[in-house]
Amino acid sequence: CFHNKTCFEQIQYYTDLTQPVNNITILDSSLPSQYQPTTKIGDIVNHLMVEKWNLSIFYDKYYEQCQPKQCTYKYVQQSIVLYIITTIIAAIGGLTTKY
């Protein structure tokens, strides 16, 4: 129904919106899409209404647009020695039995 202007106008009429919605465009079934005209709107919404994800990452474009004044990061390293000791104690504790 979202591909048919008449049907969509009927939905708008029967929903009796208090304010008219003029900026909604009917879906154009002649355009290429991964969604068929029979695809449920809920399924399209579940896919975030995305036709195709662009997997290209351009960090230079990000920094050009955002222009951060300072970039920092923090790397938290866990204590390997403490991890090894607690793992050994846990293994020994699991292997011992009380008679």
Contacts in CASP RR format, 6 or more apart in sequence:
PFRMAT RR
TARGET T0000
AUTHOR 0000-0000-0000
METHOD contacts of the structure
MODEL  1
CFHNKTCFEQIQYYTDLTQPVNNITILDSSLPSQYQPTTKIGDIVNHLMV
EKWNLSIFYDKYYEQCQPKQCTYKYVQQSIVLYIITTIIAAIGGLTTKY
1 7 0 8 1.000
1 8 0 8 1.000
1 11 0 8 1.000
2 8 0 8 1.000
2 26 0 8 1.000
2 27 0 8 1.000
2 41 0 8 1.000
3 26 0 8 1.000
3 27 0 8 1.000
3 28 0 8 1.000
3 29 0 8 1.000
3 37 0 8 1.000
4 26 0 8 1.000
5 26 0 8 1.000
8 24 0 8 1.000
8 26 0 8 1.000
12 20 0 8 1.000
12 21 0 8 1.000
27 37 0 8 1.000
29 37 0 8 1.000
33 51 0 8 1.000
34 51 0 8 1.000
34 52 0 8 1.000
35 43 0 8 1.000
35 44 0 8 1.000
35 51 0 8 1.000
END
